[in-house]
Amino acid sequence: MSLSGTFVHASSNNLDAWLKAAGASDAVISKAMAAKPTLVITDTGSGLTINSKSADKEFTNTITYGQESPMEIAGIEYTMNVSKTASGYAGTISGKGKTGSTTCELSGSTLTRSYTLGDVAASHTYTKQ
């Protein structure tokens, strides 16, 4: 299954706690909680290019399956190492001396991106356009 497409933010779960665990400032957390990004995902065959657009910011992250891939969420830099799965990807996430897991799953028109750092979990849900 290809993850390619445009996805509009529907909801976030526990993002503020995850960002705090990742070391984000209160100001960054506040901006991130207010953001309602649209993702444009392109399947490159060997990974994904994810362009995230919100009202005042746009950035692009590139994932290469099976390799450490530098990423950014809300100004926090980290790396992901993921493998393709039947419905998306799964793997590890690390940054600022912390490690965790990440998944991305497409089910019908719903895309769910989940992250953990230590014992703190968060997720974003998007709807495919």
PEGIKA-V465966 format. One record per residue. N is the residue number from 1. SS is DSSP state (H for helix, E for strand, C for the rest). PSI is psi in whole degrees, 0 to 359 (999 if undefined). NEAR is the number of other ideal C-beta (glycine too) atoms within 10 Angstrom. Layout:
BEGIN
n=[N	N]
ss=[SS	SS]
psi=[PSI	PSI]
near=[NEAR	NEAR]
END
This chain:
BEGIN
n=[1	2	3	4	5	6	7	8	9	10	11	12	13	14	15	16	17	18	19	20	21	22	23	24	25	26	27	28	29	30	31	32	33	34	35	36	37	38	39	40	41	42	43	44	45	46	47	48	49	50	51	52	53	54	55	56	57	58	59	60	61	62	63	64	65	66	67	68	69	70	71	72	73	74	75	76	77	78	79	80	81	82	83	84	85	86	87	88	89	90	91	92	93	94	95	96	97	98	99	100	101	102	103	104	105	106	107	108	109	110	111	112	113	114	115	116	117	118	119	120	121	122	123	124	125	126	127	128	129]
ss=[C	C	C	C	E	E	E	E	E	E	E	E	E	C	H	H	H	H	H	H	H	C	C	C	C	H	H	H	H	H	H	H	H	H	C	C	C	E	E	E	E	E	E	C	C	C	E	E	E	E	E	E	E	C	C	C	C	E	E	E	E	E	E	E	C	C	C	C	E	E	E	E	E	C	C	E	E	E	E	E	E	E	E	E	E	C	C	E	E	E	E	E	E	E	E	C	C	E	E	E	E	E	E	E	E	E	E	C	C	E	E	E	E	E	E	E	E	C	C	E	E	E	E	E	E	E	E	E	C]
psi=[132	140	1	139	181	130	130	134	131	318	163	147	117	23	321	316	321	315	321	316	330	354	13	148	164	323	318	318	316	315	318	322	331	340	143	76	154	132	135	111	131	123	120	0	310	3	209	149	126	113	122	125	131	185	319	8	148	135	160	133	144	127	129	119	134	6	153	122	118	139	171	132	123	41	1	124	139	176	150	144	105	158	149	139	177	330	10	243	164	148	211	158	140	148	148	38	8	149	159	202	160	145	157	124	133	122	107	240	11	123	126	121	124	147	145	148	116	235	15	123	147	162	157	140	136	155	130	137	999]
near=[12	11	21	14	16	14	24	13	17	13	12	18	13	13	20	15	14	26	25	15	20	24	14	21	13	10	9	17	18	13	16	20	12	10	17	11	19	15	20	16	22	15	14	12	8	11	18	23	14	19	16	19	15	15	9	8	12	12	14	12	16	14	25	14	16	13	12	11	18	12	18	13	23	17	14	17	11	21	14	22	16	23	10	20	13	7	15	20	19	15	18	15	21	15	19	12	6	15	13	21	15	21	18	25	18	20	10	7	11	13	24	18	20	18	24	19	24	11	7	16	16	21	17	20	15	23	14	16	10]
END
